[in-house]
Amino acid sequence: MKPVKKNKAEEPELEPLCCCEYIDRNGEKNHVAACLCDCQDLDEGCDRWMTCKSMQPETCERIMDTISDRLRIPWLRGAKKVNISIVPPLILLPVFLRVASWHFLLGGLVLSSLPGLLLWYYYLTHRRKGHTLFFLSLGLFSLGYMYYVFLQEVVPRGRVGPTQLALLTCGLFLILLALYRAKKNPGYLRNPASKDKSVSSSQVECLSRDGLEKTRGLPGAGSSGSLSNRTPKDDLKGSCRVLAGSPAKAKEDWCAKCQLVRPARAWHCRLCGVCVRRMDHHCVCCVGESNHQAFILALSIFLLTSVYGITLTLDTICRDRSVFTALFYCPGVYADYSSALSFTCVWYSVIITAGMAYIFLIQLINISYNVTEREVQQALRQKTGRRLLCGLIVDTGQYNRGFLRNWHQFSTLGTAPCHHPAEDIV
């Protein structure tokens, strides 16, 4: 028998982690119980705060990084890290709503300030290009908390029947299913370098600026569409436009970040870090070619369920009044804390529903004109779109084929891969 060759010196096996241990960002084993131990940045910050001295922004960032690294829950084979952005909605939303239910003046102050705080946080995260789970956590917890208040405060009054409760519960489950579908792959473009690591010289040559002049000899390559300059400022340095003669022949461009040739209407999402086919926008998830229909379905089911729940609640706490009248005039609602909490949750639901209804309306208009939200924003910057109804409608004219054809194209998104002719890839 041949002698067995000895392998290289085997590395010592790591000891299995218990449920409360984890490997921190420095690669060292740590314990959940030591979450408040040995934090020099926090000690220094507290000392400077006690002595009324200012703290450097870098110190605040290091403290937040340490907190996010140590915020974990016990789990099998090691403690799992918890995203710190999902925690504030779980704490602040019940506190704000219960404080707002104490008095109608507090309710007006709290509910009027919530949209401003949400918009401020939204623009703050988008400016820093940060990926946050705050809005997803807020949306899911809002659904759960509104349903909990409905079961605890509204159903026991006896005005809601089993059929109505079953309809509202089914609507809630359908919303969650549609959101689960919308959170799936929106149509990410994969880097072909993983399969074919070499890019042909003809493609590289035509993706350069000198290659634009060489395409004049091709049929239809001399005219440019209205979206030929839609590349944002941060992508102008690494991407170059290849022109085609008509909207049917898709224009393609090169993404320097993903290192791939992306088809027309595909964009690089700054938050996801990946190019997405027919990208519309990024909110709680990236909305693209494969999940745009699920996103619209989730919005429509949410609006129907929310309006139905608001109607049932107002009919219970403000009897013998219409929904619109009860929303603005419901005498004696703050005399009972249970009714006041239900009424405050109704107004919170109305604010959220109004925002979602506006998004839904914009989405329907964009689909009717066959334009994505990303193309609308680019057309407004470049002043290449036609604005109608005080800017509510922006028609780029690039892909608009009529109302029925636009909706037919939207209904068939993601059903089959789009194959472009060889002459379209210049």
N, C-alpha and C positions, 0 to 999 in steps of 0.2 A: 504493500500500500504506500502511496505517495505521502510524504510527511506533510502535515497540515501547516500552511504558512501562518505565522503569527501576525495578527493585525497590529496596527499601530497602537500606541498606548491609549487604552480606552479612557475616555473622560469620566470623571467621577459622576455617578448618577445624582441628580438633584433629589433631595428629600421631598416627598409629596407634601403639598401645602394643606393645612387644616382649613376649616371653613372660615376662620377669621384672619388668616394670613394672606399676604399678597406681595407681589414684586412691584416696588414703587418705580417712579420715573428715573431714579438713579440706578436701577438694577439691583437694589438691595431688598432683602426680605424684611417685611414690616408687618405690624399687627394693627388691627382695627382699634384696639383699646389705646393705642399710642397716637391717636389722631390729634391730640392737643399737646403733644410733647415735642420739644426740640424744634421750634420754629423761630429762628433768629429774626427773620423779617417781621414776623408778627410782634415779637417782643420789642424790636426797635420801633415799629410803628406805634405801639401803645405808649412807649416812652416819649416819643415825639408828640403824641397827642396829649399826654398828661402835662407836658411842658409848653403846650400851645405853639408847637413848631410845625411847619408844613412838612408833608411827606412827599417824597419823590414819586412820580408816576410809575417808574420802573419797580419801585418797592411794592406798590399796589398790585401791579401785574404779577409779580412773583408770589405775593400772598394769595391771589386768586388761583394761580396755577397750583400752589400747594394745597389749597382747600379742595380744588377739583380732583386732585390726585388722591387725597385721603378720604374723600367722601365715598364710602363703599358700604356694601351690605354683605353679611356673611352668606356664603354660597358653597356648594360642593366643589372641592378641589381648589379652593381659593376664593377670597372675597371679590365680588364683582364691583366694578366702578360704576357710579351713578352720575349721569350727566347733570351737572348743577343747574342747567337751564330749565329742567322740568320741575324743579322744586318750588320756585316762587308762585306759580299758579295754584299749586295745591294748598298753599298757606294763605296767600293774599286774597284770592277770590272769595272764600267763605267769610273771611274777616271783613272785607269791604262791603259785601252784601248784607251782612248782619248789622254792621254799623249804619249802613244806609237805611235800614228798616226801623231805626229808632225814631226818626222824625223826617217829615217830608223835605225839610231844608237840607238835612244831611244827605238824604237820598238824591236830591237834585245836584248837590255839590259833588258827591262821589261818582254818580253816573255820568255827569257831564265831563269829569276829568279823566275817566277811563279811556275814551277814544283817543284823547291827546297823548296819554302815556303810552298807549299801544303804538300809535304812529311814531312817536319819538323813539321807542325801542326798535321799531321796524327799520327806520332810516339809519339808526345807529349801527345795527348789525349789518345792513347792506353796504353801508359806507366802509365798514371794516372788512367786508367780504367774509363774514363769519357764518359758519353753519350752526344754527341753533335749533333746539327742539322746543323752544318756549311756546311758539304758536301752536304746534301740534299738541303739546301738553295742555295748553289753555283750551283748545277746542274740544279735546276728548274729555277733560275734566269738567268743562262747562256743560257738556251733554249729560254726563253722569250726575253732576250736582243738581241740575235742573230737574232731572228725572227723580232724584232722591227727594227733593223738596215737594215735587208733585205727589209722590206716594205718601209722604209723611204729613203734609199740610192740606192738600186739596182732596185727595181720594177719601179720607175719613169723613168728610162732610156729607157724603151720600149723594152728591149731584152727578158724579161720574159713574156710568154703568160699566159692566164687564166688557161689553163690546167696544166701547170707546177707549177703555184702558188697553184692550188688546190691539186696537188699531194704532194707538200711540206707541206701544211697545214694539210692534212690527216695524213701524217707521224708524224707530231708533236702531233696530238691528239692521235694517236695510241701509241706513246711513253708514254704519260701521263697515258693512260689507263693501259698499261703494268706495269708502275711504281706503280700505285694505287693497282693493283693486287699483285705486289711483296711486297708491304708494309703491306699486311695482315698477318694473323697468319702463321708463317713459319712451324708450327708443334710443338707448345709448349707442353711439358709434364706436366700434371696437377698432383698435389700431391694427391695421393689416400687417404691421411689421412683425407681429407675433407669429404669423404664418409665412409671410414673405418678407424677410428682413431687408431685402434690397429693393430700392425704388428705381424704376427705369429712368434712364437719363432723359428720355423725351418728356416724362412727366415733370422732372425737376426743371428742365429747360423752359417748359411752358408755364410753370408756376413762378418764374422770375419775371421781372418787369420787361426785360428785353423780349420775352416770349410773347408778349401781347402783340408786338408788331408782326410776329411771324404768323399769327392767326388770321391776318387779313385775307390771306389767300383761301381760307376755308369758307364755304358757303354760309352766309348769315352771321359771320363772326365780326362784322364791322360795326354793328349797331349795339348799343348798350341799353339795358333796361333801367327802370327807375330805381331798382335796388342795388345798382352796381357799386354804390358807395356806402352800403349799409354797415360796413365793418366798424365797430366802435373804436374809440381812440386808443384804448389799451391793446387792441389787436391789430392796429394798422401796421405796426413794425414787423409783425411776423406773418401776415397773411397777404395774399394778393388775389385779385379777382380775375377769373377767366370768363369771358363774355360769350353769350350765345345770341341767336337771332330772335327767338320767340320764347314766351313763357313755357311753352310745351317742352322745349329743349332746355333742360335745367342747367343753370349756371353753377359752377362748382368752384370752391376756393380751398386754400390750404390753411390748416390750423397748425400754427407753430408749436402750440402747447401740447396738443395730442399727437402731433406728427402724423397727420392723415389728411386725405382729400375728402372734404365733406360735401355732400350734395346741397342743392339749393334749399333754402329755408332752414338749414341746420345751423345751430349756434352753439358756441361754447359757454356753458353755464359756469359762472365764476364761483358759485357756492358748491356745486357738485364736482367741479374740476374736470368735467367730461363733456364732449360734444353730444348734442341731443338732436335727433331728427325732428324737424318741424317744431322747434321749441316755441312755446307760447309765452310762458313766464315761470317764475319760481316763487312759490309761497310756502305752504307747509311741505310741499314736495315739488319736484321738477315736473312740469306739465309739458308733454311732448306728443309725438305722433301716436304712441301706443297706449297712452292713458288719458288722452284728452276727453274721450267719450265718457270714461268713468268719472272724470272730474265734473263734467256737466251733469251727469246723472246724480252724483253726490250732492251737488248744489240744489238741484231741483227737488230731490227727496227731502233735503234739509229744510228748504223753504216751506214745503207742504206740511211737514211734521211740526215745524216750529209754529206756523200760523194755527194749526189745529190745536196744539198744546196751549197757546196763548188764549185761544177762544174758549177752551174748556175751563181754564183757570179763571178768567174774567167772569164767565158765566156762573162760576161757583161763589166767588168772593164778592161780586157785585151783581146781585140778582135783579131781574126785571129791567135791565139796561142793555142797550146795544154795545157791541164790542168797542166801537170807536168812542162812544160816550163814556163808557166805564174806564177807558184808558186814561181819560183826562179829568173825569169827575166821578169819584167813587167815595161818597161821604162815609165817615166812620171807619175807613179801612185801617187807619193807624191806631184805632182804639184797641185793637187786638193784635198782639205781636205776631201770631200765626198768619193773619191776613196781611199784615204789613210786610212780612218776609215774602209771602207769595206775590204781593203786588210789586215789590222791588225786583224779584226775579223775573216777573213779566216785563218790566221796563228794561231790564238787562237783556232779555231775550229779544225785545223789540229793536234795541240798538244793534245787536249782532245780526238780526235778521235783515235790518235795513242795509247794513254794509254788505251782507252776502247777496241781497237782491240787486244792489248796484253792480257788483261784480258779475252776477248772472246776466244782467241786462247788457253789459259791455261785451260779455262773451257771445251772447246771441247776435249782437250787431256785427262783431268781428267775423263770426262764422258765416253770416249772411253775405258779407262782402269778401269772404275768403282771404282774410288777413289775420295774422297773429298779433298778439299784443307787443311782442318784440319788434315786429315790422312797423307797427304803429308808432312806437317810441322813436325808432330810427327815422321814420318818415317825417315826424315832427321836428327832429333835430336838423335834418337835411332840407326841410321845407319842400319835400317832393310829393306829399300827399294832398288830397283834396278834402278839406274840412267841411262837414255839413252839420246842421243843427247845433251851432255854437261849439263845435269841436267834439260833440258826442260821437260823431261818426267820422272816421278817417279812412278814406278810400285811396289806396295806393295805385289802383288800376293795373297792377301787375298780374295778379292771378284771378281777378274777378271774372267769372264766366256766367253770371246770372244767379238769381236767388236759388232756383231749384238745383242747378248743377253744383253750386257751392255746397248746399246741404247734402247732396248725394255724395260728393267727394268726402265730406266730413263723416258721413255715415259709414264709409268704407275705409277709414283710416286704420292702418295696422293689420288689415286683412291679408294682404299679400305684399311681399317685398317689391319695391319699385326698381325695375331694371332699366338702366339708361343705355341708349345705343353707344357704340364705341366712339362715334364721331362727337358725342357730347363731352367726353372726357378728353380735353385738349392737353 
